[in-house]
Amino acid sequence: MSGPRVFIDKATPSAYGALTAVSTAVAQAWADAGLTPAQIELLNMRCSQINGCGFCLSLHAERALHAGVTQQQLAVLPAWREARELFDDVTTALLETAELVTELQGEDTADLAYDRAGDVLTEEQMSVAIWAAITIGAFNRVSILSRHHVRARVWRLP
């Protein structure tokens, strides 16, 4: 068994602070683009599911519930394509964008996904969705590589 990992957020706080500043700018741009807190939390959840980041999943599941995401939406999120009636067109396009950015599929597949999302999202919304997925992906990597542990606790549910 290997020893403890470096908590890179603590070891290089200036870099982590810069990432946090990017996250704050993305959150403001998200709101300016007319997107909702529930939608960004669904995007954060989907990216974190793909990346397998337990720490971020725990954090953003609670935030999602506070933002109005239903327990049913959270439960089916890994299979959102089979439960489209639970997600509006904009949220569906955001989830597709989240997967496009996180999985970095082949060019043909990426073009199809980008085109489908672009049919629903404005250029501003597409840009901020890409930035949001990039940002949560970076946080996922910080938490996974630092081995941030998910600690049992009671969530403050709405």
C-alpha positions, 0 to 999 in steps of 0.5 A, a space after each residue: 500500500 502506498 503512503 499518503 499523497 500530497 494535497 496539491 491544493 494545500 502544497 501550492 495554494 497560489 495555483 489552487 487559488 487561481 483555479 478557484 478564481 477561474 471557477 468563480 468567473 465561470 459561475 458568473 458567466 454561467 449566470 450571465 448566460 441565463 443558465 441555472 444553478 441546478 444546471 451547473 450542478 448537473 454538469 458538475 455531477 456528470 463530469 465527476 461521475 465520468 472522472 470517478 471523483 467521489 469527493 466532488 460527487 459528494 460535494 455537488 450532490 448536496 449542492 444539486 439538491 439545494 439548487 432544485 435538482 430532484 433525487 430522481 434526476 440525480 439517481 438517473 444521471 448516469 443514464 440521462 439519455 434514457 430519462 430525457 423526460 426528466 431533463 429539458 432541452 437546455 439541460 440535455 445539451 449541457 449534459 451532452 457538452 459535459 460528456 463531450 469535454 470530459 471524454 474527448 471522443 473522436 472527431 466525428 463523434 465530437 462534431 455530432 455532439 457539438 452540433 446537437 448541443 449547438 442547436 439548443 445552446 447559444 454561443 455564450 452558453 456553449 462556451 461557458 458549458 465547455 469552461 464549466 466542464 474543464 473547470 470541474 475536470 481540473 477540480 476532479 483531478 486535484 481531488 483524485 490525485 490528492 486522494 481527498 477522502 469522502 467523509 461520512 456526514 449528514 447532508 443539510 437537505 432543503 
